[in-house]
Amino acid sequence: MKYLGMLTIFVFVMASFVLGRGLHAQTDVLADETPELVPVTDANTALNADMARAADIYAKLMWAAYCRTGERNIRKSKAAYDALIEELELDGESIEGNQVLSARGLSFIYAERAALRFSRLQNINGAENDIRKAIELNPKSVDAKWILAQILKERFLSSIDQNGRGNRKTKALEEEMLLVGQQIIELDPDHGEAHDYLGGIARYLGKIDLAITSYKALTRILPFKAEYHWQLGNLYESQNRLAEALQSYERVITIHPEQISVWNRLGQLYLQTGNNTAAVRSFLTVLESIESGTVPPPSRNSSWTEVEAHSGISLAYQAQDNFEKAEHHITSAIALLEKRALSIRSGNRTSRARSRERIELSVRIRDARYTLAQIYLRFNDAQKAVGTFEKILAVDDKYVPALTGIGIAYQMLDDVTQAENYLRKAIGLTSQEELPDAYNALGYLYAEQGTKLDEAAALVRRALKSAPTSGAYLDSLGLIYFKQGKLDAAIENLEQANHYLPDTPEILLHLADAYLEKGFKEKALQTLEHAVQIEPDNVELRQKLDTIKSSR
């Protein structure tokens, strides 16, 4: 506005001028009891007319704004804006020439009416017409573009049905929402609401890099708002940028150390990055907080948090070869889950809700038991592994991972018949999304027995189709070729196995046997010496090494 922007100063000056005239008249009366009133002439009457016009517009605009402050006067406010805009249009106010209102001034009035129509009157069509007019008059108006952004979001949400599907206008709305959000940020890089708006849209549309840029800006603008660090951590995690995700989550707990769910998330990421000590520390923070009562009373969500902490710390202790603590924590998780399952059966929730949660709990209990059984396998307690797998199979006798696991456990117990039966059942139940462990385990079983070697090779090659870089599967195939007398193929596969799973004594022993059979005594000796360094208490390795040394 050419004059409207100066009206506050104008009103102050005019008031001072009137007050000054009054004081001057009083002085004259004291000097002369019959003062003569002399009219003041203004050489620039056009200026006064423009200022008077500006004052009139200002007064009407203030009246419209004042009426917006009360619910009962909203209609009056709308009528005031309507009358003002109609008056301006009839008077031929334009953005050209020496007029009272500039393009920016006219844009402001249209934007004000748009805001009223959108937020208070729910007239989205009228609001959009007004705001597009406002932007046409002043393309750099951040406030006008922000109102448009909210209108577009409202239209977008209305275009999505209950199944998350849009209509023919949805795509165009998505594109304009992104464009307007970016325009606002270009005009005002510190517009926090616009960054939040753009980040949410970009994330919804799968434009993760753009979403990350927006949330990074938000963590700069509002560094102590934990929500934005959490969102940024989620985005980094979705791109497997785990180090950056860790930094973001660590920032969350720096701001809100009582957020135990974030400690759980941190623990999971520490596990993925191999920092098992930090993982233990994170999960212990959760468990100690729950035990000390520094978190709210147990609810469904908090009980899940405790289960996740026990499950996570069990994996961390397992990675640290701490069998007892690994077993204790996963057993605690199972106990919590079973307690929850019991409370559902005796609760009074709707049958549908109970059914849904029972299914969820059943899967969680199964997975926790499977983890426990794997711990027993890893620490060579095959009998306990069998018992745990049997509990899983008692609920679901077609669960392929458990069938495979119990087959491996029986193999460790030298019960070849049971091992073969369970592994063949697992293979028979696999679909196109097959689990290759069953094929490899059965093939390795035959290799150890020295029987059905052609079938064993076919089984392991089938497993390798799903995981061609698996050191365990390559070791199995190498052992089969060794038993078949195909020494070159055996050495090739065993060397690959050693590449993908270095420093594994079992693979090194198989490779040494192949080297020795091929006549490569020095290679066999070096390989066995390396294996003994890794596992000095392995009797089989030491005996094999002594045998080679004595034959030199």
C-alpha positions as CSV (number, residue, x, y, z in Angstrom):
1,M,0.0,0.0,0.0
2,K,1.4,3.3,-0.9
3,Y,-0.2,5.2,2.0
4,L,-1.9,2.6,4.0
5,G,1.4,1.3,5.3
6,M,2.0,4.8,6.8
7,L,-1.4,5.3,8.3
8,T,-0.3,4.7,11.9
9,I,2.2,7.5,11.6
10,F,-0.3,9.6,9.8
11,V,-2.9,9.2,12.6
12,F,-0.3,10.1,15.2
13,V,0.8,13.2,13.2
14,M,-2.7,14.4,12.6
15,A,-3.6,14.1,16.3
16,S,-0.5,16.1,17.2
17,F,-1.4,18.7,14.6
18,V,-4.9,19.1,16.0
19,L,-3.5,19.3,19.5
20,G,-0.9,21.8,18.4
21,R,-3.6,24.1,16.9
22,G,-5.5,24.0,20.1
23,L,-2.5,25.1,22.1
24,H,-1.7,27.9,19.7
25,A,-5.2,29.2,20.0
26,Q,-5.0,29.3,23.7
27,T,-1.9,31.3,23.6
28,D,-3.5,33.8,21.3
29,V,-6.4,34.3,23.7
30,L,-4.0,35.2,26.4
31,A,-2.3,37.7,24.2
32,D,-5.4,39.1,22.5
33,E,-8.9,38.5,23.7
34,T,-10.3,38.6,20.2
35,P,-8.0,36.4,18.1
36,E,-8.5,36.2,14.4
37,L,-8.9,32.7,12.9
38,V,-6.9,32.4,9.8
39,P,-7.7,29.4,7.6
40,V,-4.7,27.3,6.6
41,T,-4.4,26.7,2.9
42,D,-2.8,23.5,1.6
43,A,-0.9,23.8,-1.7
44,N,-1.2,20.1,-2.3
45,T,-4.8,19.2,-2.0
46,A,-4.3,16.0,-4.1
47,L,-2.1,14.6,-1.4
48,N,-4.6,15.3,1.3
49,A,-7.3,13.5,-0.8
50,D,-5.1,10.4,-1.2
51,M,-4.3,10.4,2.5
52,A,-8.0,10.8,3.4
53,R,-8.8,7.9,1.1
54,A,-6.1,5.8,2.7
55,A,-7.4,6.7,6.2
56,D,-10.9,5.6,5.1
57,I,-9.6,2.3,3.8
58,Y,-7.6,1.8,6.9
59,A,-10.6,2.4,9.1
60,K,-12.7,-0.1,7.2
61,L,-10.0,-2.7,7.2
62,M,-9.5,-2.3,11.0
63,W,-13.3,-2.7,11.5
64,A,-13.2,-5.9,9.5
65,A,-10.3,-7.2,11.5
66,Y,-12.0,-6.2,14.8
67,C,-15.1,-8.1,14.0
68,R,-13.1,-11.2,13.5
69,T,-12.2,-11.3,17.1
70,G,-15.6,-12.5,18.2
71,E,-17.6,-15.5,17.1
72,R,-20.8,-13.5,16.8
73,N,-19.3,-10.9,14.5
74,I,-17.7,-13.2,11.9
75,R,-20.4,-12.5,9.4
76,K,-20.0,-8.8,10.0
77,S,-16.3,-9.2,9.4
78,K,-17.0,-11.0,6.1
79,A,-19.5,-8.3,5.1
80,A,-16.9,-5.6,5.9
81,Y,-14.3,-7.2,3.7
82,D,-16.8,-7.7,0.9
83,A,-17.9,-4.1,1.0
84,L,-14.3,-2.8,1.0
85,I,-13.2,-5.0,-1.9
86,E,-16.4,-4.1,-3.9
87,E,-15.8,-0.4,-3.2
88,L,-12.2,-0.7,-4.4
89,E,-13.3,-2.5,-7.5
90,L,-16.0,0.1,-8.3
91,D,-13.6,2.9,-7.7
92,G,-11.3,1.4,-10.2
93,E,-8.4,0.9,-7.8
94,S,-5.6,-0.7,-9.7
95,I,-1.9,-1.6,-9.3
96,E,-0.9,0.9,-12.0
97,G,-0.4,4.6,-11.7
98,N,-0.3,6.8,-8.7
99,Q,-3.1,5.2,-6.7
100,V,-3.6,5.0,-3.0
101,L,-3.2,1.2,-2.9
102,S,-0.2,-0.7,-4.2
103,A,-0.3,-4.2,-5.5
104,R,1.0,-5.3,-2.1
105,G,-1.8,-3.5,-0.3
106,L,-4.6,-5.0,-2.5
107,S,-3.0,-8.4,-2.1
108,F,-3.1,-8.0,1.7
109,I,-6.8,-7.3,1.7
110,Y,-7.6,-10.3,-0.5
111,A,-5.4,-12.5,1.7
112,E,-7.2,-11.3,4.9
113,R,-10.6,-12.2,3.4
114,A,-9.2,-15.6,2.2
115,A,-8.0,-16.4,5.7
116,L,-11.4,-15.6,7.1
117,R,-13.2,-17.7,4.5
118,F,-11.0,-20.6,5.0
119,S,-10.4,-20.9,8.7
120,R,-13.7,-19.4,10.1
121,L,-16.3,-19.8,7.4
122,Q,-15.1,-23.1,5.8
123,N,-15.7,-21.6,2.4
124,I,-12.7,-23.3,0.7
125,N,-13.7,-22.3,-2.9
126,G,-14.1,-18.6,-2.0
127,A,-10.9,-18.7,0.0
128,E,-8.9,-20.2,-2.9
129,N,-10.3,-17.6,-5.3
130,D,-9.2,-14.8,-3.0
131,I,-5.8,-16.2,-2.2
132,R,-4.9,-16.8,-5.8
133,K,-5.9,-13.2,-6.5
134,A,-3.7,-12.1,-3.6
135,I,-0.7,-14.1,-5.0
136,E,-1.3,-12.7,-8.5
137,L,-1.1,-9.2,-7.1
138,N,2.0,-10.0,-4.9
139,P,3.8,-13.2,-5.9
140,K,6.3,-12.8,-3.1
141,S,3.7,-12.8,-0.3
142,V,4.8,-15.5,2.2
143,D,1.5,-15.2,4.2
144,A,-0.6,-15.6,1.0
145,K,1.3,-18.6,-0.2
146,W,1.1,-20.2,3.3
147,I,-2.7,-19.9,3.2
148,L,-2.7,-21.4,-0.3
149,A,-0.6,-24.3,1.0
150,Q,-3.1,-25.1,3.7
151,I,-6.0,-24.9,1.2
152,L,-4.2,-27.3,-1.1
153,K,-3.6,-29.7,1.8
154,E,-7.3,-29.6,2.7
155,R,-8.2,-30.4,-0.9
156,F,-5.7,-33.2,-1.1
157,L,-6.9,-34.9,2.1
158,S,-10.5,-34.6,0.7
159,S,-9.4,-36.3,-2.5
160,I,-8.1,-39.5,-0.6
161,D,-10.7,-42.2,0.2
162,Q,-10.7,-44.5,3.2
163,N,-8.4,-47.0,1.3
164,G,-5.8,-44.3,0.7
165,R,-6.6,-44.0,-3.0
166,G,-6.9,-40.6,-4.7
167,N,-8.9,-39.3,-7.6
168,R,-7.9,-37.7,-10.9
169,K,-7.0,-34.4,-9.2
170,T,-4.8,-35.9,-6.5
171,K,-1.6,-36.0,-8.6
172,A,-1.9,-32.4,-9.6
173,L,-2.6,-31.4,-6.0
174,E,0.5,-33.3,-4.8
175,E,2.7,-31.5,-7.4
176,E,1.3,-28.0,-6.5
177,M,1.6,-28.7,-2.7
178,L,5.3,-29.5,-3.2
179,L,5.8,-26.4,-5.4
180,V,4.1,-24.0,-3.1
181,G,5.9,-25.4,0.0
182,Q,9.3,-24.9,-1.8
183,Q,8.3,-21.4,-2.9
184,I,7.6,-20.4,0.7
185,I,10.9,-21.7,1.9
186,E,12.7,-19.9,-0.9
187,L,11.1,-16.7,0.3
188,D,11.5,-17.4,4.0
189,P,14.2,-20.1,4.8
190,D,13.2,-20.0,8.5
191,H,9.5,-20.6,8.0
192,G,9.2,-23.6,10.4
193,E,5.6,-24.4,9.6
194,A,6.4,-24.5,5.9
195,H,9.4,-26.9,6.5
196,D,7.1,-29.1,8.5
197,Y,4.5,-29.0,5.8
198,L,6.9,-29.8,3.0
199,G,8.7,-32.5,5.0
200,G,5.4,-34.3,5.7
201,I,4.3,-34.1,2.1
202,A,7.7,-35.2,0.7
203,R,7.8,-38.2,3.1
204,Y,4.3,-39.2,2.1
205,L,5.3,-39.1,-1.6
206,G,8.5,-41.0,-1.1
207,K,10.8,-38.0,-1.8
208,I,13.0,-38.9,1.2
209,D,15.9,-36.6,0.3
210,L,13.6,-33.6,0.2
211,A,12.0,-34.6,3.5
212,I,15.4,-34.9,5.1
213,T,16.3,-31.4,3.9
214,S,13.1,-30.0,5.5
215,Y,13.5,-31.8,8.8
216,K,17.2,-30.9,9.0
217,A,16.1,-27.2,8.6
218,L,13.6,-27.7,11.4
219,T,16.3,-29.1,13.7
220,R,18.2,-25.9,13.0
221,I,15.3,-23.6,13.5
222,L,13.9,-25.4,16.6
223,P,16.9,-27.4,17.9
224,F,15.3,-28.4,21.2
225,K,12.1,-29.8,19.7
226,A,12.7,-33.6,20.0
227,E,10.0,-34.5,17.5
228,Y,11.9,-33.2,14.6
229,H,15.1,-35.1,15.5
230,W,13.0,-38.2,15.8
231,Q,11.5,-37.7,12.4
232,L,14.9,-37.1,10.9
233,G,16.2,-40.3,12.6
234,N,13.3,-42.2,11.0
235,L,14.1,-40.8,7.6
236,Y,17.8,-41.6,7.9
237,E,17.0,-45.1,9.0
238,S,14.7,-45.7,6.0
239,Q,17.7,-45.0,3.8
240,N,20.0,-47.2,5.9
241,R,22.1,-44.2,6.9
242,L,22.5,-45.7,10.4
243,A,25.2,-43.5,11.7
244,E,23.2,-40.3,11.0
245,A,20.0,-42.0,12.4
246,L,21.9,-42.8,15.6
247,Q,23.0,-39.1,15.9
248,S,19.4,-38.0,15.5
249,Y,18.0,-40.4,18.1
250,E,20.8,-39.6,20.5
251,R,19.8,-35.9,20.2
252,V,16.2,-36.9,21.1
253,I,17.3,-38.6,24.4
254,T,19.6,-35.6,25.2
255,I,16.5,-33.5,25.1
256,H,14.1,-36.1,26.7
257,P,16.2,-38.8,28.4
258,E,12.9,-40.3,29.8
259,Q,11.8,-41.4,26.3
260,I,12.4,-45.1,26.8
261,S,11.0,-46.0,23.4
262,V,13.9,-44.0,21.9
263,W,16.4,-45.9,24.0
264,N,15.0,-49.1,22.6
265,R,15.3,-47.7,19.1
266,L,18.9,-46.7,19.8
267,G,19.6,-50.2,21.1
268,Q,18.3,-51.8,17.9
269,L,20.5,-49.5,15.8
270,Y,23.6,-50.2,18.0
271,L,22.9,-53.9,17.4
272,Q,22.8,-53.3,13.6
273,T,26.0,-51.4,13.6
274,G,27.8,-54.0,15.8
275,N,28.2,-51.8,18.9
276,N,26.9,-54.4,21.3
277,T,28.2,-52.6,24.4
278,A,26.2,-49.5,23.6
279,A,23.2,-51.7,22.8
280,V,23.4,-53.3,26.2
281,R,23.6,-49.9,27.8
282,S,20.6,-48.6,25.9
283,F,18.4,-51.6,26.7
284,L,19.4,-51.6,30.3
285,T,18.3,-48.0,30.6
286,V,14.8,-49.0,29.5
287,L,14.6,-52.0,31.9
288,E,16.0,-50.0,34.8
289,S,13.6,-47.1,34.2
290,I,10.6,-49.5,34.2
291,E,11.9,-51.3,37.3
292,S,12.5,-48.1,39.2
293,G,9.0,-46.7,38.3
294,T,10.3,-43.6,36.5
295,V,8.0,-44.3,33.6
296,P,4.2,-44.3,33.7
297,P,2.4,-47.5,34.9
298,P,2.4,-50.4,32.5
299,S,0.1,-50.1,29.6
300,R,-0.2,-52.2,26.4
301,N,2.5,-50.0,24.7
302,S,4.8,-49.9,27.7
303,S,4.6,-53.7,28.1
304,W,5.7,-54.0,24.4
305,T,8.6,-51.6,25.2
306,E,9.7,-53.9,28.0
307,V,9.4,-57.0,25.8
308,E,11.5,-55.3,23.1
309,A,14.1,-54.3,25.6
310,H,14.5,-57.8,26.9
311,S,14.6,-59.2,23.3
312,G,17.1,-56.7,22.2
313,I,19.5,-57.1,25.1
314,S,19.3,-60.8,24.7
315,L,20.7,-60.5,21.2
316,A,23.4,-58.1,22.4
317,Y,24.5,-60.5,25.1
318,Q,24.4,-63.4,22.6
319,A,26.8,-61.4,20.3
320,Q,29.0,-61.0,23.4
321,D,28.9,-64.8,24.0
322,N,27.2,-64.3,27.3
323,F,24.9,-67.3,27.2
324,E,23.3,-67.0,30.6
325,K,22.3,-63.4,30.3
326,A,21.1,-64.0,26.7
327,E,18.9,-66.9,27.9
328,H,17.6,-64.9,30.9
329,H,16.4,-61.9,29.0
330,I,14.7,-63.7,26.2
331,T,13.0,-66.0,28.7
332,S,11.8,-62.8,30.5
333,A,10.4,-61.5,27.3
334,I,8.5,-64.8,26.7
335,A,7.1,-64.6,30.3
336,L,5.8,-61.1,29.8
337,L,4.2,-62.1,26.5
338,E,2.5,-65.1,28.0
339,K,1.2,-63.0,30.9
340,R,-0.2,-60.6,28.4
341,A,-1.9,-63.4,26.5
342,L,-3.5,-64.7,29.7
343,S,-4.9,-61.3,30.6
344,I,-6.5,-61.1,27.1
345,R,-8.2,-64.4,27.6
346,S,-9.7,-63.2,30.9
347,G,-10.4,-59.6,29.8
348,N,-13.7,-58.0,28.7
349,R,-12.6,-56.5,25.5
350,T,-14.6,-57.1,22.3
351,S,-14.1,-60.4,20.6
352,R,-12.7,-58.8,17.5
353,A,-10.1,-56.8,19.5
354,R,-9.2,-59.9,21.5
355,S,-8.8,-62.0,18.4
356,R,-6.6,-59.4,16.7
357,E,-4.3,-59.1,19.8
358,R,-4.2,-62.8,20.4
359,I,-2.9,-63.3,16.8
360,E,-0.3,-60.6,17.3
361,L,0.8,-62.1,20.7
362,S,1.0,-65.6,19.2
363,V,3.4,-64.4,16.6
364,R,5.5,-62.5,19.1
365,I,5.7,-65.5,21.5
366,R,6.6,-67.8,18.6
367,D,9.4,-65.4,17.5
368,A,10.7,-65.1,21.0
369,R,10.8,-68.8,21.5
370,Y,12.6,-69.2,18.1
371,T,15.2,-66.7,19.3
372,L,15.7,-68.7,22.5
373,A,16.0,-72.0,20.5
374,Q,18.6,-70.3,18.3
375,I,20.6,-69.3,21.4
376,Y,20.6,-72.9,22.6
377,L,21.8,-74.0,19.1
378,R,24.6,-71.4,19.1
379,F,25.8,-72.4,22.6
380,N,25.5,-76.2,21.8
381,D,22.7,-77.0,24.1
382,A,20.9,-79.1,21.4
383,Q,18.5,-80.9,23.9
384,K,17.1,-77.6,25.2
385,A,16.8,-76.4,21.6
386,V,14.7,-79.4,20.7
387,G,12.4,-78.7,23.6
388,T,11.9,-75.1,22.6
389,F,11.3,-75.9,19.0
390,E,8.7,-78.5,20.1
391,K,6.8,-75.8,21.9
392,I,6.6,-73.8,18.7
393,L,5.6,-76.8,16.6
394,A,2.9,-77.7,19.1
395,V,1.1,-74.5,18.2
396,D,2.1,-74.5,14.5
397,D,3.4,-77.8,13.1
398,K,4.0,-76.2,9.7
399,Y,6.3,-73.4,10.8
400,V,9.3,-74.0,8.5
401,P,12.0,-72.2,10.5
402,A,11.2,-74.3,13.6
403,L,11.2,-77.5,11.5
404,T,14.6,-76.6,10.1
405,G,15.9,-75.6,13.5
406,I,14.8,-78.8,15.2
407,G,16.3,-80.8,12.3
408,I,19.6,-79.1,12.9
409,A,19.3,-79.7,16.7
410,Y,18.7,-83.5,16.1
411,Q,21.7,-83.5,13.7
412,M,23.8,-82.1,16.6
413,L,22.5,-84.9,18.8
414,D,23.5,-87.4,16.1
415,D,19.9,-88.5,15.6
416,V,20.1,-88.7,11.8
417,T,16.7,-90.2,11.3
418,Q,14.9,-87.4,13.2
419,A,17.1,-84.8,11.6
420,E,16.3,-86.1,8.1
421,N,12.6,-86.3,8.8
422,Y,12.2,-82.8,10.1
423,L,14.4,-81.3,7.4
424,R,12.5,-83.1,4.6
425,K,9.2,-81.9,6.1
426,A,10.6,-78.3,6.1
427,I,11.6,-78.6,2.4
428,G,8.2,-80.1,1.5
429,L,6.5,-77.1,3.0
430,T,8.6,-74.4,1.4
431,S,6.9,-72.2,-1.2
432,Q,8.5,-69.9,-3.7
433,E,9.6,-67.7,-0.8
434,E,11.5,-70.7,0.5
435,L,13.9,-70.6,3.5
436,P,17.2,-72.0,2.1
437,D,18.5,-73.2,5.5
438,A,16.5,-76.4,5.3
439,Y,18.1,-77.3,1.9
440,N,21.6,-76.5,3.2
441,A,21.1,-78.4,6.5
442,L,19.9,-81.6,4.8
443,G,22.7,-81.4,2.2
444,Y,25.2,-80.9,5.0
445,L,23.7,-83.8,6.9
446,Y,24.2,-86.1,3.9
447,A,27.7,-84.8,3.5
448,E,28.7,-85.6,7.0
449,Q,27.2,-89.1,6.6
450,G,28.9,-89.5,3.2
451,T,25.6,-90.6,1.7
452,K,23.3,-89.3,-1.1
453,L,26.1,-86.9,-2.1
454,D,24.6,-86.1,-5.5
455,E,21.3,-85.2,-3.9
456,A,23.2,-83.3,-1.2
457,A,25.0,-81.2,-3.8
458,A,21.7,-80.4,-5.6
459,L,20.1,-79.4,-2.2
460,V,23.0,-77.0,-1.3
461,R,23.1,-75.5,-4.9
462,R,19.3,-74.8,-4.4
463,A,20.1,-73.0,-1.2
464,L,22.9,-71.0,-2.9
465,K,20.4,-69.7,-5.5
466,S,18.8,-67.7,-2.7
467,A,22.0,-66.7,-1.0
468,P,25.0,-67.0,-3.4
469,T,27.4,-65.3,-1.0
470,S,26.6,-67.4,2.0
471,G,29.8,-68.7,3.6
472,A,27.9,-71.5,5.4
473,Y,26.3,-72.8,2.2
474,L,29.6,-72.6,0.2
475,D,31.3,-74.5,3.0
476,S,28.6,-77.2,2.7
477,L,29.1,-77.5,-1.0
478,G,32.9,-77.6,-0.7
479,L,32.6,-80.4,1.9
480,I,30.3,-82.4,-0.5
481,Y,32.7,-82.0,-3.4
482,F,35.5,-83.1,-1.1
483,K,33.6,-86.2,-0.2
484,Q,33.0,-86.8,-3.9
485,G,36.7,-86.5,-4.6
486,K,36.3,-83.3,-6.7
487,L,39.2,-81.5,-5.0
488,D,39.5,-78.5,-7.2
489,A,35.8,-77.7,-6.9
490,A,36.0,-78.3,-3.2
491,I,39.0,-76.0,-2.7
492,E,37.4,-73.3,-4.9
493,N,34.1,-73.3,-2.8
494,L,35.9,-73.6,0.5
495,E,38.2,-70.6,-0.3
496,Q,35.1,-68.6,-1.2
497,A,33.4,-69.7,2.0
498,N,36.5,-68.5,3.9
499,H,36.3,-65.2,2.1
500,Y,32.7,-64.5,3.1
501,L,33.1,-66.0,6.6
502,P,36.7,-65.4,7.6
503,D,38.2,-66.8,10.7
504,T,35.7,-69.6,11.0
505,P,37.4,-72.7,12.5
506,E,35.0,-75.2,10.9
507,I,35.6,-73.8,7.4
508,L,39.3,-73.6,7.9
509,L,39.4,-77.3,9.0
510,H,37.5,-78.4,5.8
511,L,39.8,-76.2,3.7
512,A,42.9,-77.7,5.3
513,D,41.6,-81.2,4.6
514,A,41.1,-80.4,1.0
515,Y,44.6,-78.8,0.7
516,L,46.1,-81.9,2.4
517,E,44.3,-84.3,0.1
518,K,45.4,-82.3,-2.9
519,G,49.0,-82.5,-1.7
520,F,49.3,-78.8,-0.6
521,K,50.8,-79.6,2.8
522,E,52.2,-76.2,3.5
523,K,48.9,-74.5,2.8
524,A,47.1,-77.1,5.0
525,L,49.6,-76.4,7.8
526,Q,49.2,-72.6,7.5
527,T,45.4,-72.9,7.5
528,L,45.3,-75.2,10.5
529,E,47.8,-73.0,12.5
530,H,45.5,-70.0,11.8
531,A,42.5,-72.0,12.9
532,V,44.2,-73.0,16.2
533,Q,45.1,-69.4,16.9
534,I,41.4,-68.6,16.6
535,E,40.2,-71.5,18.7
536,P,43.2,-72.8,20.8
537,D,41.0,-75.2,22.8
538,N,39.7,-77.1,19.8
539,V,41.0,-80.7,20.3
540,E,40.2,-81.8,16.7
541,L,42.2,-78.9,15.2
542,R,45.2,-79.5,17.4
543,Q,45.2,-83.2,16.6
544,K,45.0,-82.5,12.9
545,L,47.8,-80.0,13.2
546,D,50.0,-82.4,15.1
547,T,49.4,-85.1,12.5
548,I,50.5,-82.9,9.7
549,K,53.6,-81.7,11.5
550,S,54.7,-85.2,12.4
551,S,54.4,-86.3,8.8
552,R,56.7,-83.6,7.5
